[in-house]
């Protein structure tokens, strides 16, 4: 069976090589793909992500193995190994699509995810601006996999491979790739996802495949130049401010809430949700 150490042994040097080549190309041609402060913020967020993953991910993986004891089926017994790998990759990507979509439309999940969109740059290192508490927020979505019979050992390796593929999408160095853009989440389709252009907001949620977005109506093709970042950029590279900015704003809104309905709205409504009384006041201005 393919081991996680093998995936990292092959994938990490490849990713580091891509980062080096992209950075050198940017510097030689003055493309401006990298900015020192922004990259420094990414490194800070990466270290925080590593620390929280060490503390959390073992528990979530153990929980998956625990749930596997209650599985409805054992896919490894009814399918050939290659079939298990294929269906595992597809299942991970399908669940990730909905998790990722919810992370943009449910404020408490956006609070976890938003640091990934906080960079105003787009280069391979931006892929490492991952949510510090991502393993926790993903757990409710992915717990279905061991319950229906996906072996967590297979799932872990496939998830790492998918994650490494996700790095490739974070670049301006690679242009459009023709027919591949219609099937996979390529740099072109993922640039759209990181755009703050009105036509690009909340589009292209896929990680490995893009056909989920086509199927569920969230696909947009890259056309206008992409403006990267948040709708309201934080103008800081401090990893702690970036990570906890939305949490602090949400806590402040909850303190000002006048009903249980408003508390629920501030937590589970979409980012930017406002109660009717505030919307009415704004419309009167």
Secondary structure as GFF3:
##gff-version 3
##sequence-region A 1 285
A	DSSP	alpha_helix	4	29	.	.	.	ID=ss1
A	DSSP	alpha_helix	36	68	.	.	.	ID=ss2
A	DSSP	alpha_helix	75	78	.	.	.	ID=ss3
A	DSSP	alpha_helix	81	105	.	.	.	ID=ss4
A	DSSP	alpha_helix	107	113	.	.	.	ID=ss5
A	DSSP	three_ten_helix	114	117	.	.	.	ID=ss6
A	DSSP	three_ten_helix	124	128	.	.	.	ID=ss7
A	DSSP	alpha_helix	134	148	.	.	.	ID=ss8
A	DSSP	alpha_helix	152	168	.	.	.	ID=ss9
A	DSSP	three_ten_helix	178	182	.	.	.	ID=ss10
A	DSSP	alpha_helix	187	193	.	.	.	ID=ss11
A	DSSP	alpha_helix	211	216	.	.	.	ID=ss12
A	DSSP	alpha_helix	239	256	.	.	.	ID=ss13
A	DSSP	alpha_helix	260	268	.	.	.	ID=ss14
A	DSSP	alpha_helix	276	284	.	.	.	ID=ss15
###
